């Protein structure tokens, strides 16, 4: 199982392609999830994080301050539970390629753009935009709930979409640091590696699998960071 699972991962990374996710209930899905999660967390802890720590020390970079000042409950709730769920839904929810998923993502992006342009600092306008986004998303989901076909254009563009989205996911974490400079870019290597693995997990097993992997990874890394002081 380990050799086959890692061979499938390598083949996917060479040429990412959308596929019908197996789900966690399928035969062999749980062992496959365990192998992938262990590989993601193991490489993160034993290879990626030591490299990042050495880079941080070499350039005297400040540690991330995204959760500075938060209590234990807020820290664990935000970094381990809420963050992974929202990030997986936004960055990888659409990777099934179905018309429903793609249209839902389009509606959400349009809602976010409108909110940023017109709703910030205006509770009534912002609330109206968010409510309209939810309503339109619900209508889209209902009308397209039976459409499982994947557009050919999406299949052709998927490799670029997969890696570009992963890079954006990693780059967004630069805002966790006090200042954003070129020398700080390698500090998001953990998110780049994890994003690749979460993306494959989402495509191969499903969204629930990638969310659980994300939660487990964040929980282990946060525990290690707290123990290390």
Backbone as numpy.savetxt, mean C-alpha at the origin, in Angstrom:
# Nx Ny Nz CAx CAy CAz Cx Cy Cz
6.53 -25.77 -1.50 5.70 -24.56 -1.50 6.57 -23.30 -1.50
7.64 -23.30 -0.71 8.47 -22.10 -0.62 9.12 -21.80 -1.97
9.71 -22.83 -2.59 10.41 -22.61 -3.86 9.43 -22.18 -4.95
8.29 -22.81 -5.02 7.30 -22.48 -6.04 6.77 -21.07 -5.83
6.47 -20.72 -4.59 5.92 -19.40 -4.28 6.90 -18.30 -4.64
8.17 -18.47 -4.30 9.18 -17.45 -4.62 9.47 -17.39 -6.12
9.38 -18.54 -6.81 9.55 -18.54 -8.26 8.41 -17.78 -8.93
7.19 -17.95 -8.44 6.04 -17.20 -8.97 6.22 -15.71 -8.73
6.73 -15.35 -7.56 6.98 -13.94 -7.25 7.99 -13.35 -8.22
9.10 -14.05 -8.45 10.14 -13.56 -9.35 9.60 -13.39 -10.77
8.80 -14.34 -11.24 8.22 -14.26 -12.58 7.29 -13.05 -12.68
6.53 -12.78 -11.64 5.63 -11.62 -11.64 6.43 -10.33 -11.68
7.48 -10.22 -10.88 8.25 -8.98 -10.82 8.96 -8.69 -12.14
9.28 -9.74 -12.89 9.88 -9.52 -14.20 8.87 -8.92 -15.17
7.63 -9.32 -15.07 6.57 -8.81 -15.95 5.25 -8.80 -15.20
5.00 -7.76 -14.41 3.75 -7.71 -13.65 2.53 -7.78 -14.56
1.55 -8.56 -14.14 0.31 -8.72 -14.91 -0.84 -8.94 -13.95
-2.00 -8.35 -14.22 -3.16 -8.60 -13.36 -3.60 -10.04 -13.47
-4.16 -10.56 -12.39 -4.65 -11.93 -12.40 -5.84 -12.05 -11.45
-6.55 -13.13 -11.55 -7.67 -13.38 -10.66 -7.10 -13.81 -9.30
-7.29 -12.98 -8.29 -6.76 -13.29 -6.97 -7.43 -14.55 -6.42
-6.66 -15.38 -5.75 -7.18 -16.65 -5.25 -8.07 -16.47 -4.04
-7.84 -15.43 -3.24 -8.53 -15.30 -1.97 -7.84 -16.15 -0.91
-8.06 -15.82 0.34 -7.43 -16.55 1.43 -8.06 -17.91 1.69
-9.27 -18.14 1.12 -9.96 -19.40 1.36 -9.55 -20.50 0.40
-8.83 -20.16 -0.65 -8.45 -21.15 -1.65 -7.43 -22.13 -1.09
-7.38 -23.32 -1.68 -6.40 -24.32 -1.27 -4.98 -23.78 -1.45
-4.19 -23.87 -0.42 -2.80 -23.43 -0.48 -2.61 -21.94 -0.27
-3.69 -21.17 -0.12 -3.55 -19.72 0.00 -2.88 -19.31 1.31
-3.24 -19.95 2.40 -2.65 -19.58 3.69 -1.16 -19.90 3.73
-0.72 -21.12 3.33 0.73 -21.35 3.26 1.46 -20.37 2.35
0.83 -20.03 1.20 1.46 -19.07 0.28 1.57 -17.70 0.95
0.51 -17.29 1.65 0.53 -16.01 2.35 1.64 -16.00 3.40
1.78 -17.08 4.15 2.81 -17.16 5.19 4.21 -17.05 4.60
4.44 -17.72 3.47 5.75 -17.66 2.82 6.05 -16.23 2.37
5.07 -15.60 1.70 5.29 -14.25 1.18 5.45 -13.23 2.31
4.62 -13.35 3.35 4.73 -12.42 4.47 6.06 -12.59 5.19
6.49 -13.84 5.39 7.77 -14.08 6.05 8.93 -13.54 5.21
8.83 -13.71 3.89 9.88 -13.21 3.00 9.93 -11.68 3.03
8.77 -11.04 2.97 8.72 -9.57 3.00 9.28 -9.03 4.31
8.83 -9.57 5.42 9.26 -9.08 6.73 10.72 -9.45 6.99
11.13 -10.65 6.57 12.50 -11.07 6.79 13.50 -10.21 6.05
13.25 -9.96 4.77 14.16 -9.10 3.99 14.13 -7.68 4.54
12.95 -7.21 4.95 12.83 -5.87 5.51 13.68 -5.74 6.77
13.57 -6.72 7.67 14.25 -6.63 8.96 15.75 -6.91 8.87
16.12 -7.86 8.03 17.51 -8.32 8.02 18.39 -7.62 6.98
17.76 -7.04 5.94 18.54 -6.43 4.87 18.23 -4.94 4.73
16.97 -4.62 4.52 16.60 -3.24 4.19 16.80 -2.29 5.37
16.28 -2.65 6.54 16.38 -1.75 7.68 17.82 -1.50 8.12
18.70 -2.51 8.16 20.10 -2.22 8.48 20.75 -1.28 7.48
20.43 -1.42 6.18 20.98 -0.51 5.18 20.49 0.92 5.42
19.21 1.05 5.73 18.64 2.38 5.98 19.24 2.98 7.25
19.42 2.17 8.27 20.02 2.67 9.52 21.45 3.15 9.28
22.21 2.42 8.48 23.57 2.83 8.16 23.58 4.14 7.37
22.65 4.27 6.43 22.55 5.51 5.64 22.17 6.68 6.54
21.22 6.47 7.41 20.79 7.53 8.33 21.94 7.99 9.21
22.72 7.04 9.71 23.85 7.38 10.57 24.94 8.10 9.78
25.19 7.65 8.56 26.26 8.23 7.75 26.00 9.69 7.43
24.72 10.05 7.22 24.38 11.42 6.84 23.70 12.19 7.96
23.68 11.62 9.17 23.11 12.28 10.35 21.69 12.78 10.08
20.88 11.91 9.48 19.50 12.27 9.15 18.60 12.11 10.36
17.60 12.97 10.45 16.64 12.89 11.55 15.71 11.70 11.35
15.24 11.10 12.42 14.29 9.99 12.29 12.92 10.51 11.87
12.03 9.65 11.43 10.69 10.10 11.04 9.94 10.65 12.24
9.09 11.65 11.99 8.34 12.27 13.09 6.84 12.26 12.82
6.38 11.35 11.95 4.96 11.34 11.59 4.06 11.07 12.77
4.53 10.25 13.71 3.69 9.87 14.85 4.24 10.42 16.16
5.06 11.46 16.05 5.66 12.05 17.25 4.59 12.65 18.14
4.67 12.35 19.42 3.73 12.92 20.39 2.45 12.13 20.56
2.26 11.08 19.79 1.05 10.28 19.91 1.19 9.28 21.05
0.07 9.02 21.74 0.05 8.02 22.77 0.06 6.63 22.18
0.26 5.61 23.03 0.33 4.23 22.53 -0.90 3.80 21.75
-2.10 4.17 22.24 -3.33 3.76 21.56 -3.42 4.37 20.17
-3.16 5.68 20.07 -3.21 6.37 18.78 -2.10 5.87 17.87
-0.93 5.59 18.44 0.20 5.11 17.64 -0.11 3.76 17.02
-0.58 2.83 17.82 -0.89 1.50 17.30 -2.11 1.52 16.40
-3.10 2.32 16.77 -4.29 2.40 15.92 -4.00 3.01 14.57
-3.14 4.04 14.54 -2.85 4.71 13.28 -1.85 3.97 12.42
-0.73 3.55 13.02 0.35 2.95 12.25 0.12 1.48 11.93
-0.62 0.79 12.79 -0.75 -0.65 12.63 -2.12 -1.07 12.08
-3.15 -0.30 12.35 -4.48 -0.70 11.90 -5.03 0.22 10.80
-5.27 1.47 11.14 -5.92 2.37 10.19 -5.05 2.64 8.96
-3.77 2.94 9.18 -2.87 3.25 8.07 -2.81 2.16 7.02
-2.51 0.92 7.41 -2.45 -0.15 6.42 -3.74 -0.36 5.64
-4.88 -0.28 6.32 -6.15 -0.48 5.63 -6.36 0.60 4.58
-6.20 1.86 4.96 -6.42 2.96 4.03 -5.42 2.95 2.89
-4.16 2.67 3.20 -3.13 2.67 2.16 -3.36 1.53 1.16
-3.73 0.36 1.65 -3.99 -0.74 0.72 -5.21 -0.47 -0.15
-6.26 0.07 0.43 -7.45 0.39 -0.36 -7.12 1.41 -1.45
-6.34 2.42 -1.11 -6.07 3.50 -2.07 -5.02 3.11 -3.09
-3.90 2.55 -2.63 -2.78 2.28 -3.54 -2.91 0.97 -4.29
-3.67 0.02 -3.74 -3.70 -1.30 -4.38 -5.11 -1.87 -4.56
-6.13 -1.15 -4.12 -7.49 -1.65 -4.28 -7.89 -1.84 -5.73
-7.35 -1.03 -6.60 -7.72 -1.04 -8.03 -6.97 -2.09 -8.84
-6.02 -2.80 -8.24 -5.14 -3.67 -9.01 -5.81 -4.91 -9.58
-7.04 -5.18 -9.19 -7.78 -6.27 -9.85 -8.04 -5.93 -11.31
-8.13 -4.63 -11.62 -8.34 -4.20 -12.99 -9.77 -4.28 -13.47
-10.71 -4.70 -12.63 -12.10 -4.76 -13.06 -12.62 -3.34 -13.26
-13.63 -3.21 -14.09 -14.18 -1.87 -14.36 -14.73 -1.23 -13.09
-15.31 -2.05 -12.21 -15.82 -1.52 -10.95 -14.69 -0.89 -10.14
-13.58 -1.61 -10.00 -12.46 -1.11 -9.21 -11.86 0.15 -9.84
-11.73 0.16 -11.16 -11.13 1.31 -11.83 -12.02 2.54 -11.74
-13.32 2.36 -11.92 -14.24 3.49 -11.81 -14.32 4.01 -10.37
-14.29 3.10 -9.40 -14.29 3.54 -8.00 -13.06 4.38 -7.71
-11.90 3.95 -8.21 -10.69 4.73 -7.99 -10.78 6.09 -8.67
-11.36 6.13 -9.86 -11.52 7.40 -10.58 -12.41 8.35 -9.78
-13.50 7.83 -9.23 -14.41 8.66 -8.44 -13.71 9.19 -7.19
-12.94 8.33 -6.51 -12.24 8.74 -5.30 -11.20 9.81 -5.61
-10.43 9.61 -6.68 -9.43 10.60 -7.06 -10.08 11.93 -7.40
-11.19 11.89 -8.15 -11.89 13.13 -8.49 -12.39 13.83 -7.23
-12.91 13.05 -6.28 -13.38 13.64 -5.02 -12.25 14.29 -4.24
-11.09 13.64 -4.22 -9.94 14.20 -3.50 -9.45 15.48 -4.16
-9.42 15.50 -5.49 -8.98 16.70 -6.20 -9.94 17.86 -5.92
-11.24 17.59 -5.99 -12.23 18.63 -5.72 -12.13 19.13 -4.28
-11.92 18.19 -3.35 -11.81 18.58 -1.95 -10.59 19.46 -1.73
-9.45 19.07 -2.34 -8.22 19.86 -2.19 -8.37 21.24 -2.82
-9.10 21.32 -3.95 -9.22 22.59 -4.66 -10.28 23.50 -4.06
-11.36 22.92 -3.56 -12.51 23.74 -3.17 -12.94 23.58 -1.71
-12.59 22.46 -1.08 -13.19 22.17 0.21 -12.33 22.40 1.43
-11.04 22.60 1.26 -10.18 22.77 2.43 -10.51 24.06 3.16
-10.72 23.95 4.47 -11.04 25.12 5.28 -12.48 25.57 5.15
-13.30 24.84 4.38 -14.71 25.18 4.21 -15.55 23.95 4.57
-15.97 23.85 5.83 -16.63 22.64 6.30 -17.85 22.24 5.48
-18.68 23.18 5.10 -19.90 22.84 4.36 -19.56 22.35 2.95
-18.68 23.07 2.26 -18.29 22.67 0.91 -17.54 21.34 0.95
-16.58 21.24 1.86 -15.80 20.01 1.97 -16.67 18.82 2.33
-17.58 19.02 3.27 -18.49 17.94 3.65 -19.38 17.52 2.50
-19.86 18.52 1.73 -20.69 18.20 0.57 -19.94 17.40 -0.48
-18.67 17.76 -0.71 -17.86 17.03 -1.69 -17.62 15.60 -1.23
-17.31 15.42 0.04 -17.07 14.07 0.56 -18.35 13.22 0.49
-19.48 13.83 0.84 -20.75 13.10 0.78 -21.08 12.71 -0.66
-20.90 13.67 -1.59 -21.17 13.37 -3.00 -20.25 12.27 -3.51
-19.00 12.28 -3.07 -18.06 11.23 -3.50 -18.53 9.87 -3.03
-18.97 9.78 -1.79 -19.46 8.50 -1.25 -20.69 8.03 -2.01
-21.62 8.95 -2.29 -22.85 8.58 -3.00 -22.54 8.09 -4.41
-21.72 8.84 -5.13 -21.36 8.45 -6.51 -20.63 7.12 -6.50
-19.71 6.93 -5.54 -18.98 5.67 -5.45 -19.93 4.50 -5.21
-20.93 4.70 -4.36 -21.90 3.64 -4.08 -22.71 3.30 -5.33
-23.10 4.33 -6.10 -23.86 4.10 -7.33 -23.02 3.35 -8.34
-21.76 3.76 -8.50 -20.86 3.09 -9.44 -20.67 1.63 -9.05
-20.46 1.39 -7.76 -20.27 0.02 -7.31 -21.50 -0.83 -7.62
-22.68 -0.29 -7.38 -23.91 -1.05 -7.62 -24.12 -1.35 -9.09
-23.89 -0.36 -9.94 -24.14 -0.54 -11.37 -23.12 -1.49 -12.00
-21.89 -1.51 -11.48 -20.85 -2.32 -12.10 -20.48 -3.56 -11.26
-21.30 -3.90 -10.29 -20.94 -4.96 -9.35 -20.75 -6.32 -10.02
-21.38 -6.54 -11.17 -21.27 -7.84 -11.85 -20.21 -7.83 -12.96
-19.58 -6.69 -13.21 -18.58 -6.61 -14.27 -17.23 -7.06 -13.73
-16.75 -8.18 -14.22 -15.45 -8.71 -13.78 -14.41 -8.69 -14.89
-14.79 -8.17 -16.08 -13.83 -8.13 -17.18 -12.77 -7.06 -16.93
-11.58 -7.29 -17.45 -10.45 -6.37 -17.29 -10.13 -5.76 -18.65
-10.17 -4.44 -18.80 -9.88 -3.81 -20.08 -8.48 -4.17 -20.60
-8.37 -4.38 -21.90 -7.09 -4.74 -22.50 -6.05 -3.65 -22.29
-6.49 -2.39 -22.31 -5.55 -1.28 -22.11 -4.95 -1.33 -20.71
-5.73 -1.76 -19.74 -5.23 -1.87 -18.38 -4.15 -2.95 -18.29
-4.39 -4.07 -18.96 -3.42 -5.17 -18.95 -2.10 -4.70 -19.54
-2.16 -3.97 -20.66 -0.94 -3.49 -21.30 -0.19 -2.49 -20.42
-0.93 -1.66 -19.72 -0.30 -0.61 -18.91 0.06 -1.09 -17.51
-0.34 -2.30 -17.14 -0.21 -2.72 -15.75 1.23 -2.70 -15.24
2.25 -3.18 -15.98 3.61 -3.13 -15.43 4.03 -1.72 -15.02
3.76 -0.74 -15.88 4.11 0.64 -15.55 3.29 1.15 -14.38
1.99 0.84 -14.37 1.13 1.26 -13.28 1.58 0.67 -11.95
1.95 -0.60 -11.99 2.36 -1.29 -10.76 3.59 -0.63 -10.16
4.61 -0.43 -10.96 5.87 0.10 -10.42 5.77 1.60 -10.14
5.04 2.34 -10.94 4.87 3.78 -10.67 4.10 4.00 -9.38
3.04 3.23 -9.18 2.26 3.36 -7.96 3.09 2.98 -6.74
3.90 1.95 -6.88 4.76 1.55 -5.78 5.77 2.64 -5.44
6.32 3.28 -6.46 7.27 4.37 -6.23 6.58 5.56 -5.55
5.35 5.86 -5.97 4.60 6.96 -5.35 4.29 6.63 -3.89
3.90 5.37 -3.65 3.63 4.92 -2.29 4.84 5.14 -1.40
6.01 4.78 -1.90 7.24 4.99 -1.12 7.53 6.47 -0.95
7.43 7.24 -2.03 7.77 8.66 -1.98 6.87 9.43 -1.02
5.61 9.02 -0.89 4.71 9.71 0.04 5.24 9.66 1.47
6.00 8.63 1.79 6.52 8.50 3.15 7.69 9.45 3.43
8.17 10.14 2.41 9.17 11.18 2.66 8.61 12.29 3.55
7.28 12.48 3.50 6.66 13.52 4.32 6.66 13.15 5.81
7.08 11.92 6.14 7.23 11.55 7.54 8.45 12.20 8.18
9.33 12.76 7.34 10.59 13.31 7.84 10.52 14.82 7.93
11.30 15.42 8.84 11.24 16.88 9.04 11.55 17.67 7.78
12.55 17.22 7.00 12.90 17.89 5.75 13.04 16.86 4.64
12.68 17.27 3.43 12.76 16.38 2.27 13.92 16.85 1.40
14.93 16.01 1.28 16.09 16.29 0.45 16.43 15.04 -0.35
17.31 15.19 -1.33 17.71 14.04 -2.13 18.39 12.97 -1.29
19.15 13.40 -0.29 19.85 12.43 0.54 18.89 11.64 1.42
17.68 12.16 1.60 16.68 11.46 2.41 15.90 10.42 1.61
16.04 10.43 0.29 15.25 9.51 -0.55 15.47 8.04 -0.19
16.73 7.59 0.04 16.92 6.17 0.40 16.23 5.78 1.71
15.79 6.73 2.51 15.13 6.40 3.76 13.76 5.74 3.55
13.21 5.87 2.34 11.92 5.22 2.08 12.10 3.89 1.34
13.32 3.37 1.33 13.55 2.05 0.75 12.69 0.97 1.41
12.44 1.03 2.75 11.54 0.04 3.35 10.15 0.05 2.73
9.63 1.24 2.47 8.29 1.33 1.87 8.30 0.88 0.41
9.43 1.11 -0.28 9.52 0.66 -1.66 9.50 -0.87 -1.73
10.32 -1.50 -0.90 10.35 -2.96 -0.86 8.99 -3.53 -0.43
8.46 -2.97 0.64 7.18 -3.47 1.14 6.07 -3.25 0.13
6.09 -2.10 -0.55 5.07 -1.82 -1.56 5.07 -2.84 -2.69
6.25 -3.25 -3.11 6.35 -4.28 -4.14 5.71 -5.58 -3.66
6.03 -5.98 -2.43 5.50 -7.23 -1.88 4.00 -7.14 -1.61
3.55 -6.01 -1.06 2.11 -5.85 -0.83 1.35 -5.90 -2.15
1.93 -5.28 -3.19 1.29 -5.28 -4.50 1.13 -6.68 -5.05
2.20 -7.47 -4.96 2.10 -8.85 -5.45 1.10 -9.64 -4.61
1.14 -9.45 -3.30 0.19 -10.14 -2.43 -1.23 -9.80 -2.81
-1.48 -8.52 -3.13 -2.83 -8.11 -3.50 -3.27 -8.78 -4.80
-2.37 -8.81 -5.79 -2.71 -9.39 -7.08 -2.86 -10.90 -6.99
-1.96 -11.56 -6.27 -1.95 -13.03 -6.23 -2.99 -13.60 -5.29
-3.15 -12.99 -4.10 -4.05 -13.56 -3.09 -5.30 -12.72 -2.89
-5.15 -11.40 -2.93 -6.31 -10.53 -2.77 -6.04 -9.39 -1.81
-6.98 -8.47 -1.73 -6.82 -7.27 -0.91 -6.72 -7.62 0.57
-7.49 -8.60 1.02 -7.41 -9.00 2.43 -6.01 -9.50 2.77
-5.40 -10.23 1.85 -4.05 -10.73 2.08 -3.03 -9.62 2.20
-3.11 -8.61 1.32 -2.15 -7.50 1.38 -2.36 -6.65 2.63
-3.62 -6.46 3.03 -3.90 -5.69 4.26 -3.32 -6.40 5.47
-3.53 -7.70 5.58 -3.01 -8.47 6.71 -1.49 -8.45 6.73
-0.86 -8.57 5.57 0.60 -8.50 5.47 1.10 -7.14 5.92
0.42 -6.08 5.48 0.79 -4.72 5.85 0.67 -4.52 7.36
-0.42 -5.00 7.95 -0.63 -4.87 9.39 0.46 -5.62 10.15
0.73 -6.87 9.74 1.74 -7.67 10.42 3.12 -7.02 10.32
3.46 -6.52 9.14 4.76 -5.88 8.94 4.91 -4.65 9.82
3.89 -3.78 9.81 3.96 -2.56 10.62 4.02 -2.89 12.11
3.26 -3.91 12.55 3.25 -4.27 13.96 4.62 -4.75 14.41
5.26 -5.59 13.60 6.58 -6.12 13.96 7.63 -5.03 13.95
7.61 -4.18 12.92 8.61 -3.11 12.85 8.42 -2.08 13.96
7.16 -1.76 14.28 6.91 -0.80 15.36 7.34 -1.37 16.70
7.06 -2.64 16.92 7.49 -3.28 18.17 9.01 -3.26 18.29
9.70 -3.59 17.20 11.16 -3.58 17.23 11.70 -2.18 17.49
11.07 -1.18 16.86 11.52 0.21 17.06 11.32 0.66 18.50
10.19 0.30 19.10 9.92 0.69 20.48 10.88 -0.02 21.45
11.15 -1.29 21.17 12.09 -2.03 22.04 13.51 -1.48 21.94
13.84 -0.99 20.73 15.18 -0.43 20.53 15.30 0.99 21.04
14.16 1.57 21.42 14.17 2.94 21.94 14.22 3.97 20.86
